[in-house]
Amino acid sequence: MEWAWVGVFAGFLCIMVGHLIKSLWLEPKRKTEYFRAQGFEGPPYKILGMGNGVEIARLMTESRSMALPLDNNIMPVALPFYHLWSKLYGSRFLCWFGSKPALCTDDPIVVKELLMNNNGVLQTMIFNPSIKEALGRGILVLNGSDWERHRRIVIPAFGIDNLKEMVSRINESAKNVIQCWTQKARSCDEFELDVFKEFKIFTANVIGTTSFGSEPGQAKRIIELLDEQIALAIANYSFVPGYRYLFVKRRWRNMKLRREIRKCFTELVEGRKKMGKRDRDLLGSMLEANQKEAVNGGLSTEEIIDECKTFFFAGHETSAALLAWTCMLLGIHQEWQDSARAEVFEVLGTERVPTWSDVNKLKTIYLGNATITPKSLILNFVLAFQFYAPVT
């Protein structure tokens, strides 16, 4: 019996070693040869370097120690590994995040193929478990029938009629921000303002009021909790399996954050369900569409909460970052600032606030291109307000 147990253990050990050799060496080697045959080169895969993870982490750390250049060329700071390797291997190359390959490209034809793909061959990327815990199972991480089911529920919220109804709420939030800044400017000759922080609060309030009908303070609290949870997820990010379980204090804090976030969103969802007449915002539209799709398999309360988290996560910080970056570039390129301000006064005068029909008239600051989205609405209306006062 003893020898039998030894044999079982040895067999199990051999299977584990074989699996590691296959996943950490043979598969990456096979995929490297496959892409190389199609003309894709890139930095060599290294087992001890976690693919190219160690090199990527080193380049990111070095880039963070450099001063941010005051121009639009932020690639060396934001994505230093892409900036370096695109020079060495061309605009299309293969790199490795752990044992997972990543095809990096800025070729518009390839990007279009990826974005327009609808045959199911290309799927959503597999997120790191820590990031996936923070995001939940929203449309951002789903594939196949689950993605189709969630999309049927979510997509009605982004109709033109719903977007038009957002305008007055965006205007109100933008007006409050500009008034607050104006009061600070009048109270002293000079003052410093962390515009990124201000815009994060602003976009959180806009998303909260236009999408969930929440109070500004409630939206701010949700954003604070989500930001902390994402920060913990990034701190736990690693290519080493089980790494996130090593830090018990982080795990306990993360679990507490998940409970608090779920409680906040549950209160929003359950409160809206009890309302006789629902607003035509994101949450109201999702609940209405969910009722219609109940026969075909609607979304559970937990899934609706995950979609709310996804929209908060995907919408507020990206919009805030773009607004802050736009303001910085306008401060550097004064000629564009003057041109945009002149256009706002020409279209809106000195008193009238922007409306839905004004968006296409503001050619200089129009950021929506061919498609009007909640993000483009937020950006356009806050910029229109912002040009009533100089940016320096």
Secondary structure, 3 states (H helix, E strand, C coil): CHHHHHHHHHHHHHHHHHHHHHHHHHHHHHHHHHHHHCCCECCCCECCCCECHHHHHHHHHHHHCCCCCCCCCCHHHHCHHHHHHHHHHCCEEEEEECCEEEEEECCHHHHHHHHHCCCCCCCCCCCCHHHHHHHCCCCCCCCHHHHHHHHHHHHHHHCHHHHHHHHHHHHHHHHHHHHHHHHHHHHCCCCCCCHHHHHHHHHHHHHHHHHCCCCHHHHHHHHHHHHHHHHHHHHCCCCCCCHHHCCHHHHHHHHHHHHHHHHHHHHHHHHHHCCCCCCCCHHHHHHHHHHHCHHHHCCCHHHHHHHHHHHHHHHHHHHHHHHHHHHHHHHHCHHHHHHHHHHHHHHHCCCCCCCHHHHHHCCCCCCCCCCCCHHHHHHHHHHHHHCCCCCC
